[in-house]
Structure formats: structure tokens, C-alpha cells
Amino acid sequence: METTQMGQEQNLGQEQKEEEEEEEAPPSDAPTEPQPSTQIDDPPVPAPPFDPSRMIGIIRRKSLIKELAAMYHAECLSYCQELLELQRKGDEKDAMRPPKRLKKTR
């Protein structure tokens, strides 16, 4: 009895999946014609009047972006300087280290 119920549930699940796939797939025999554009009929929209308060916001955002870029640039420069110092220290250690094997003189 349990096996028949499970089989029926599986069949129902498969049928539901097939129905969903059919709904998602567009009909193949329906012609796909582009819809006529309504922008051709509408007159052009006039530009909005100049609003200085918008310019103030734009200028503020621009200055914030410049400040942020300057902060990132300074941070990048500090990392570059630190990297150069580490490279110099590594080069100094290599130059000061004696060779592990001495060459034999003949």
C-alpha cells in the first residue's frame, strides 16, 4: 500500500514539473512581432529647468569621491613603501650572508 502511494506521489510530482515546463516555454507557432514604438508619436519631453540644489549635491558627491580616492592612494603608497623596505632588508641579508661552501683554491 505504501509503495503505491509513493508511486502516485512521484507521478504527481512529475506531472507538475511537466506542466511548469510547458508554462515557461513560449509557444513556438505564435509569431513574435515587435510591438510598435509609442515614442515616435509622443512629442519630445522638454529638459527640466536648471536646479542649483542638484548641482550642490553633485559637487558634494564629487568631493567625497576625491577624498576617498586620495585616502586609497595614500594607503597604497604606504604599502608600496613598506614593500620596498622589506625588499631592501632582504637584499641586505643576502649580501651579508657568507657562502655555505668555500671554493677550494688551487
Secondary structure, DSSP 8 states (H G I E B T S, - for coil): -HHHHHHHHHHHHHHHHHHHHHHHS--SSS-------STTTS---------HHHHHHHHHHHHHHHHHHHHHHHHHHHHHHHHHHHHHHHHHHHHHS--SS-----
